[in-house]
């Protein structure tokens, strides 16, 4: 089995001309290779909706984890409920941080997302994901190369030094248009905030509508000099 510790053995390649830009081929390999030892960490953004539908074709009872920071938009929670209805066999876990918002405020000060957003992300996202991935050999992510400069070199299969895991990214060759074309063609449920200028949706304190069509993550942590929560580097 390909793991973080056996990474030097990695030589897997995938055909990308299957109508899904390689995504289904990657998912078939991932679930065939890891079985129950792979988890999809899903934010339930538009890429996540596409991946959930593709995953359901390969493994209808796949394990999916949502990092529930307790400060997501209500539309995000409503979207998750609609997804649960559409894919009842999927095992969706709402993973919460060790600290409640009140405990976080008591220990680190009120509105930590304003005073130290990196620490807030570490407490409410990175630590919960690390706990989740410690039980798995690999994880799936919806990263696309087109999303931002920091993601343009991502591969289908990646050595994840941060979490000492293997990160599988089936959608690397999909464009923003590809994603939306697939969603509309298959009439998939999605977060209505996407129709209100939010291409990338995170916690409500740290997400605004994007102000640049050339950078789909420009609405995240506006004014903080920050574009990643830390999950992907």
N, C-alpha and C positions, 0 to 999 in steps of 0.2 A: 504493500500500500504506500502511495505517495504521501508523505507527511513532512512536516517542517524539518524533522531530523534527517530524513532520507532525501532531501531536496535535490542532491546532486544526481539522483537517478531520473529526474524529470526530463522526458523527451516527448511528451504528448503533443500531437498536432491535430488540428481539426479542419474539416472541409467547411468552407464558408459560403458555398453557392447552393444552399438547400432551401432558399426562400426565407430563411430566418437569420441570415448573416452569421450562421454558425451556432446560434444560441441553443437550438434544440439538440444539436450534436454534442455541445458542451454539457448540457444538462443530463442527457442520456448517459454520457461517460461518468459524470460526477456522481449520480445516484447509483449507477452500476458499480462504481469503484468504492464509494464510501458507504452506501446503504444508509443505515440509521446514524452514521457518524458524521453527517454533514447537516448543517442548519442554515436556513436563510434568514439573515438579519435584515428585516424589511422596514422601511420608513413609511410605506404606504403612499409614497409619491407616485407620479405617473409611471416612472420606470418600474417601480415596485408592482404596480397593477399588471403591467405587461409580463413581468417575471412570474408573478403568481399564476397567471393564466397558462403560461408555458410550463411551469412546474407541475401544474395540475394534470397536464397531458402525460407527464413522465411518472410522477409519483403523487397520486391524488391525496395521500395522507401525509404529505411532507411536513416536517417540523419548521415552523416559522416563528421568529421572535421579533417582537416590537419593543423597542427601548422606550418604555413609558416614563417620561421625565416628570409627569404630572403637570406640565405646562405646555402641552400641545393644544392646537386649535380644536374647538369643539367639532369642526368639520372633519378633522382627521379621525377623531374617535367615531364619528358617525359613519365615515367611509369604512373603517375597520368592521363595523357591524354589518354593513351591506356586503362586504367581501365574505364574512363568515356565512351569511345567508346563501350566497352564490356558490361557495365551495365548502359545504358542511363537513367534508372529510378532513380538511386541512387542520393540523394541530397548531393553533395560533396561541402563543404565550405572551402575556403582557408583563414584561420584565421591568420591575421597578428598582430604583436606587435603594441603597441601604438607609439613607437619610430621607426623612420626610422634608418637605419644604420648610416647615417650622424648625426642625432640628438643624437644617442647613443654615437658616438665618441666625439661629442661636449660636452656632459654632463659628460661622464665617461671615456673619453680617448680613443685613437685609439686601435684597436685590443683587446677589452675587453675580448674576448674569451681566450686570452693568459695571461693577467694580473689578471683577476678575472673570471674564467669560470663559477663559481656558480652564480655570479651576472648576467652574460650574459644569462645563462639559465633561470634565474628568469624573466628577462625582455622579452626575446624572446619566452619563452615556458610556464613557470609556470603562469605568469599573464594572457596571452591569454587563457590558458586552464581554469583558474579560472573564467574568464569572461564567457566562454562557459558553464561551468558546473553550473553556477549560474542560468541558464535558464532550467536546467534539474534536475530530481530526481536521475538519475543513469547514469553511463557511462560504456562502454565496452572497454576492453584492451586486447591485444594479449600476455600478459605475460604467460610464460611457466616455470614450476618448474626447468626444466633442464638448463635454460639459464645461471644462475649464483647462487652463494651462497645467494645473497640478495633476490632471488626470490623462493627459494626452499620450502617455507612454504605458498605460495599464495594459496588461496582457490577459488572455483568457484564464490562465492559471498563474498565480502570483505567490511568491514566497513572502509571507507576511511577518516581518521582523517584529512589529509592534506587539502582536498577539501570539507570536511563535506558532503560527498556523499556516494553512494553505487557503488562499482567497481565490475563489472562482468567480469570474466576471463574464457572464455569457453575452452581455449586450454591448461589448466594447465597440463594435462596428455599426451600431444603430445610430441614426441621426434623430434629432428632435422630431422631424417630420415622420420618420419611420415609426417612432413610438406612438405618435398621435394617430397616424393612419391605422395602425394595428388596433388601438383602443376603439376607434370609431367603427372600424370594419366589424369588430367582434362585440360591439355594444357593451363594453366593460364599464362597471361602476368606477368612478374616480372622484377625487377630492374636488369639490366645486371651486375652491380657492384658485385652482389652476386657470379658471375662466375669469379670474379677477386680477390677473397680472402677477400671480405667484408661480413661477415655473419650478422653484425649489422651495419646499415647505418644511420648516423645522419647528422649534418652539416659538410660541407667539411673541414672546418678549424680544426675540432675536431675528425675526423674519419680517421683511417688508417686500412690497412688490419690486420686481427687478427693474432697475433703471437703465439697463444696457441689454439690448437684444443680442449683443455679441458675447455676453457673459451671463449665462443663465443662473449663476449663483451670486450675482451682484447684489441681491436683496438680503443676503444672509450676513448678520453681524455688521450692518451698515455703520460706518464711522469707526469701527474697531480695528481696522487693518487685518481682518480675519476672514477667511473664506472656507475654512474646514473646521469641523468640530474635533478632529483628531483621530477619528476612526480610521481614516485612510491616509495617514501620514501627517 
